[in-house]
Amino acid sequence: MTLYSYKAINEQGKTYKGLQDAANVVDLELRLKHSGLDLVHAKVDEKKSTFGTPKTKRSDLITFFFNLEQLLRAGVPLLDSLADLRDSMDDQKFRETIAGMVESIQGGKKLSQAMAEHPEVFDKIFISLANAGEDSGRLADIFLHLTEALKWQDEMAANTKNIMIYPVFVGTVIIAITSFLMIYLVPQLVGFIKSTGQGIPFQTQLLLSTSGLFVKYWYVILALPPALFGCFKLALAYDPGLQYHLDNLKLHIWPTGPILRKIIMARFANTFAIMYGSGITVLDCIANSRSLANNQVIARSLEQVTREIESGSNLTQSFQNAGVFPPLVIRMIKVGEATGELDLALRNVSYFFDRDVKDSIKKVQVMIEPTMTIILGLLLGWVMLAVLSPIYDIISKVKM
């Protein structure tokens, strides 16, 4: 497959530009034709993005799997279902992906193989589950589980964003107020305070020194955060081992660390349950879950679990020896291993952590709001005290 940069038009004459994989220009023209587009111009795209391929929106994946599940349950053939989705999806790039899948399936490939040709859209878990669904004849059930899992992930992402909205807003306000006070207001008062000839209190001297730093080195203060961030990224690229320590810090820093650990455990248990219930082997479930964790501490622990299982240890003992999985996870794995219903036991784990994460997020939100308000109040109180102290001393002496 070659990546082409193309220009095309639809029946209404609207122009579209984009990128598409195709075997050749004729293949590209056929793929665009299936998307309702007529090729105008195409060339091989030789540009390589520094930041990688943009990820598909989770909402588009939810729409894709939900509609595909509904169509398959209604008895619509797979190719017809994909063709309907290709024509109804809003995202042009996703429409092109589905068009490519239709071409691949018409060429004799299975759905999972067609999905594997588009790793920028479908990750290994999607492909493994689709393959398991094809082998078991339960594709509709697999897509239902995927839809529910994606909806849960979307809800968790939304809850996580909600935590950050208030502190980011208040933090921005604090930075703006501090910059205004230090760069504009305080320098206006310097001349007045010094002209009084009175002794300057310590808090006022500290305020004047801070203001002087802001005025004199404002460009350094502005450049420092991105410079530190860039140095940090370079350090990670130079020494990948630092990522492990960073991920470990993420799991332990308060108050977000415990919440992150619960989110990872809930995601792991939910995905493991779906894959295991679909007929995927335990070792393949663990292998696919490593990348899902997006945390090197958890990923290395899962690698250790894999090695112990391969050496003959049972599942419960292997997870217990890893040392990062909570007692609840170990207990439910033991129950599932004993009853033969590991997927059901892990779904119970996912449900518990899901509920616990929501409660923890609400508690953190309740704590963040007054904390940020107190910080803002302390800052303004310090400035007011530093400014008004000399003025109060002058007024007191005048009354004398």
N, C-alpha and C positions, 0 to 999 in steps of 0.2 A: 504493500500500500504506500502511496505517495500523498503527501499533504499538499493540497492545492489552495491557492488564494483565488477566489472567483468573484465575478460580478454577474448578477442574474436579475431578471425581471419576472413579475407575476402577470396574471391575465389583465390586471388593471393598470399595468405599466409601472408599478412601483418598483424601485431599484433596491436590490439587496446585495450586500457584500459580506463575505465570510470565508471560513476555512473548512475544508472537507477532505477526508481521506478517500482515495479512489485508486483503482489499478491504473487507469489512464484517463485521458480527457473524455473519451466516449463513455467510459464507466461513470465519470463525474456527471456528464450530461444526463445519463439515465437516472442517477441518484437524485439529481435536482428536479428532473421531470416528475418523479414520484412525489416530490414535495410541492408540486404545483409551480415550479420555477423553470424558466427558459434561460439557458446559459448564454451569456453575452461574451464574456472574456474569462480566461483562466490561465494561471501560470503556477509553476512549482514554487511553493513558499519555502524560502531558505532561511528565514529568520528564526532564531531560537530564543524563546523568551527566557530572560534571566530568572523570572519568578515562577516559572513552570506554567502548566496548563490550568486555567481557572476551573474551580470545582463547580459541578452542577448544583443548582439550588436544591435543598432538601425538599422544598415544596413541590418542585417538578418531579422528583423521584416518588413522592407520596402520590401525586396525581397519576403517574405512570403505573405504579404497581396496583393502586386501588382500581383504576379503570380496567387494567388487564385482568385482575381477579374477577371483577364483575362480569366482564365479557366472556371469560372462560366458563364461569359458572352458568351463564345463560346459554352455553352450547355453541358460541361463536368460534370458528376455527382460529388457531393461533395466528396464521398469516393475515386473516381478515381483521383480527383484533388489533394487530400491530399496525395494519394499514389505516384503520380508523384513528388510532392514537397519533400516527404520523400526521394525519390531516387536521387533528384537533388541538395539538400541543401549541402553546403560545410561543415558547422559546424556540427560535430558529435553529440554534445549535442542536438542541435536543431532537427537533424534527429531522435534522440531517442524520443524527445518530440512529434514530429508529428506521429511517430509510435505508441506511447501510445494513442494519440488522435484517430487514426484509430481504434485501438482495442476497445476503449470506445464507439465510434460511432457504430461499428459493434455489440457491446453489447447492443445497444438500446438507448444510450444517445444522446442528441442533441449536436450540435457543441459547443454552449456556455457552456454546462455542461462539455464537454471534455476539453475545454480551462480552466475552473475553477479548474481542477485537477493539473494545472501547473502554480501556482501563481508566480513562479520565472521567468516565461516568459511572461505571459499575466496578466496585472493588471486589476483592477475592471472596468476601463473604456472600455477596449477591450471586456471584458466579457459582460458588459451591452449593448454595441453597437451590439455585435453579437446576443444577445438575442432579441434585438429590431428588428434586420434585419430578424431573423427567424420568428418573429411574423408578420412582415409586408410583408415578401416575397421579401425584397430588400437587400439581403446579398451582392450582387455585388456592389450596390451603397454604402453600409456601408464600404466595404473594399476599395473602391475608395477614400472615404473621409478620412479613416484612413491612407492610403498611402500618400495622400497629406499632412495630418497633421504631419506625421512622417518625411516627407521630409522637411517641414517647420522647425520642431524642430531641425533636423540635420543641416540645414542651419544656424539657430540661434546659435547652439552650435559651429559651425565652425567659425562664425563671432566673437563670444565671445573669442574663443581661439586665433583668430588673434590679438585681442587687447593685449593679454598677451605676445605674442611671442617677440615683440621688447623690452618691459621693462624687461622681464625676461633675455633676452640675454644681454642687456646693464647692467642690475643690476649685473649679474654674472661677467661681465668684470670689473665693478667697484670694486666688492668685491675682485676679484683676484688681481687687480692692487694695491688696498689698502693693502692687506695682504703682497704682495711682497715688497712694499715700506716700510711698518712699521716693518716687521720682518727681512728683509734682507738688503735693501739699506740704510735706515736711520741709523741703528746701525753702518754701515761701516763709516758713516760720523761723528759720535759722537766724536770719538777720535780726528779727524782732527779739528773739530770746537772748542773743548775744549782746544786743544793744542795751539791755536792762542793767548789765553789769553785775547781776546777781550770780551767786554760785549755781551751777547747773547740777541738778540731781543726777544720780547714777542712771536711772531709767531713761532720763532725757538724753544723757550722753550716749547711751547704748542705741537709742533710736536715731540720733544724729549720725552715729558711725554707720549704722545699717543703711540709712538713707544715702550716705556718701558712697558706700559700696555699690548700691543700686545705680546711682547716677553715673559714677565713674566707670563701672565695669558691667553695664547693662548688657552689652553684646556678649560678654563672657557668660553671664547668667542665662541668656537665651540659647547660646550655643552649647552649654554644658550638658543638658539632658540628651539631645541627639548624639553628641560626641560620646558620652558614656554608653549609650545604647549601641552605637556603632562599634565601639571597642569591645563591648560584651559579645556582640555577634561575631566579631573577628576571633575572639578568644574561644568561642564555641566551635568555630570552623577549624581553628588551629589544634585544639585539644577536645575531640568529641567526648572524652570522658567527663568533661565538666557538665554535660547535659544530664548525666546520671545524678550528680550531686544536686543540680538544679531541680530535677524531678523529685528527688527525695525531699528537698526543702519545701516544694509545693505541697507535698502530702502531710507535712508536719507544722507548717506555719499557721498560726491562729489568726482569724477564725475560719479562713477559707480552706485550710488543709483537710480537716475532718470531712467537710462537705464534698470536696473533690474526691477523697477516697471513697465515700459512699456512692457518688455518681459513677465512678469507675467500676465499683463492685456491682452496682445495679445493671450497668450496661453489659458487663461481662456475663453476669448470671442470665440476663434476658437473652443475649445473643447465643450463649452456650446452649440454653434450653431449646431455642428455635432450631439450631443446627443439629443437636443430638436427637430431638424429636423428629427431625426430617430424615434420620438414618445415617448421618455423617458420623464417622468414627470419633472416639474420644480424643485421640491424638490430633486428628485434623481439626476438631473443634478448638482445641487448645492453640494449635498453630495459627488458626485464623483470628483467634482472640488476642494474640500478642500485638498485632498492629492496631487493633481496635482500642486497646488500652491507652495508646498515645502517651505512655509513661514508661521510661526505661526501667524503673524499679519494678513495676508490675510485670513488664515484658521479660526481664531476666528471671523473675520468680517463676513465671510460666515456663521458661526454658528449663529451669531446674526441675519443675514438675514433670515435664516431658521426659527428661533423662531418667528420673526415678521410675516412672511408669515403664519405660523401655527396659530398665534393669530388673523389673519384676515386682516392684512395690505396688500396693493397691492405690486406688485413686485418693481415698481419704488421707492415708498416711503421707502421700506425696504432697498434697496441698497443705497439710499440717506442717511438714518439714520446711516448706517455703518461707514461713514466718511472717508473711504480710497479709494473709487472709484472716478476717475476723472469725471468732468462734462460731458465729451464726452460720457462716458459709461452710465451715468445716462440718458442723453438726448436720446441716441439711444435705451436704454431699454424702455423709455417712448414711443418713436415712435413705436417700435416693439410691445409693449403691446397694443397700440391703434389700430394698423393696423392688428394685428394677425399674423405678420410675424417677430417674435422675432429672429428666426434663421438668416434671411436675415440681420436684423439690426445689430446683433452681428458679422456677417461676415464682415460688413462694418467697425466695430470697430477694428476687427482683422487686416484688410487690412491697416487701418490708422496707427495703432501702429507698424505694421510690417515695413512699410515704414519709420516711424519716428525712429525706433530702428536702422535701417540700416544707416540713415543719422547721428544719434547720435554717432554710432560706428566710422564712418568715421571721424567725428569731433574730437573725443577723440584720435583716432590714430594720427591725425595731431598734436594735442597738446602734446601727450606723447613723440614723437620723439625729438623735440627740448628741452623739459624739461629735459629728461635724458641726452642729450648731454651737456646741461648747467651744470647739476650736476657733470658730469664727468670732464668738463672743470674747474669748481670751485675747485674740489678736487686736480687736477693736478696743478692748479695755486697756491693753498695754499702751496703744497709741494715744488714747485719750488721757491716760494718766501721765504719760511722758510729756504731752503737750500742755496739759492744764496745770501741772505742778508748778512750773516757774511763774505762770500767770497768777495762780492763787497766792504764791509767795509775795508777788508785787502788790496785789490788791490788799493783802493782809498788812503790809508795811504802810501803805497809803492810809489805811484806817487808823493805824497807830499815830 
